Amino acid sequence: MKLSVRMTLFNFICLFALTILVFSILYGFSRKSILASEEEDILRRSQVGGMKMMHGFMARGRTFPGDFLAGTWDNQTFQVIQNPWDLEPRLWKEGMIERDGEHFLFISIERAGEKYLLGKNVSTSIRSLERIRIVAWYLIPVLAGLVLFIGYFLTEYWLKPLRELNRALYKMSSENLSFRFPVASTLDEIEELKLALNKMLHSFEQGYFIQKRFVSNVSHQLRTPLSSIIGYIQMLQRWGDENPKIRKEAIDAIEKTAQEMKELTENLLSLSRAGHIAEVKNIALEEVVKSIIEQWQKKNPQRLFRLLVNASPHLKTSVDHLKILMDVLLDNAVKYSVKQIDITINERNVTIRDYGAGIPAEVQNRLGERFLRGRNAVEKPGWGVGLSLAFEVAEKLGWKLIFENATPGPGLQVKIVFSSAQTGKSDIGLLN
């Protein structure tokens, strides 16, 4: 059952029940008011002693209107004073009674020490009230149908924005992921839903293009090493059995190429993960950097990683992204230098300094391009993906990377500058 039908039925049932409840309350209140008015009329028109009323009856000096039923108690015996409606005395009692379609209202009063039971025919008022009740019962189904009709169209009108959202989502595909729902300035529930959908679509678009770019990079970069491996395998098939030197050369080349492919795949996977939102939490920067340096020292025992701490700031950031960034920069420092590597923690930045050849002038303005390699990197293993990954991670964290040749040289100095305010693309900020 569609939501519009369910909402219409729900509204109809609620309004129908409310209408019956209100009518019942009004009917009961009207009946009570009419009976109270009739009681007041009996009290007002009844007289004990005094002036004789026209068409009234006289009994022991007591005068009552001619249309009243009146009786009293004489020595605990009930005596009828007047009975113009020929109502059996056994039926007389305080309150409302009915006989042959006629309604009588009795009340008891006390005058001059005597107790009287006075009654009045209130059939006219009761019949008028009953006619109103019958008309109302006929009107209720008509009103219910009108409520159902109006409720259906109101529900359709209220659900129109949801139907438009539904149609727009059905039409979406990978070709138009940039589509966003227009959001009005009046932020009702529908507009809040549009905001949530726009946020979700933004995440989908980012994820889709990250995946698309990853597949493109992998297919482009793996073609060359795979061709190389196939070539060496063919060389082994032709001359491997006869020439041990060629066999060893081919096996070594295949192993080296496979290791490079593994490194490339890991870099590309890290590059794809850099675009995803990671857990953000408060960290002590010094502890995290120490942990990263210890891992690199174990992997490279022949190198010296020296940590200098000028400050111990706390950051609200992603530990995973920070590790990716530090790993890329330390990997570059290990590849392009042979001496020690200095890591300095300051209040608002971390500096990584190596003592290698520095950055060639021709690539200084192109740092961060994918698969870019300078002339001093030709003989080094790698694919030119690392710095691209570093720049993407830094952008994600809202930080800056500053590359400059060390002065005095030799060497390269990379400065990771933190954001002191919420100015990046993620919720990153310096806490200390």
Buried (B, 14 or more C-beta within 10 A) or exposed (E): EEEBEEBBBEBBEEBBEEBBEEBEEEBEEBBEEBBEEBBEBBEEBBBBEEEEBEEBBEBEEBBBBEBBBBBBEEEEEEEBBBBBBEBEEEEBEEEBBEEEEBBBBBBEEEEEEEEBBBBBBBBEBBEEBBEEBEEBEEEBEEBBEEBBEBBBEBBEEEBEBBEEBEEBEEEEEEEEBEBBBEBEEEEEEBBEBBBEBBEEBEEEBBBEEBEEBBEEBBEEBBEEBEEBBEBBEEBBEEEBEEBEEBBEBBEEBBEEBEEBBEBBBEBBEBBBBBBBEBEBEEBEBBEBBBEBBEBBBEEBEEBEBEBEEEEEBBBBBBBBBBBBBBBBBBBBBBBBBEEEBBBBBBEBBBBBBBBBBBBEEEBEEEBBEBEBBBEBBEEEEBBBBBBBBBBBBBBBBBBBBEBEBBEEEEBBBBBBBBBEEEEBEBEBBBEE
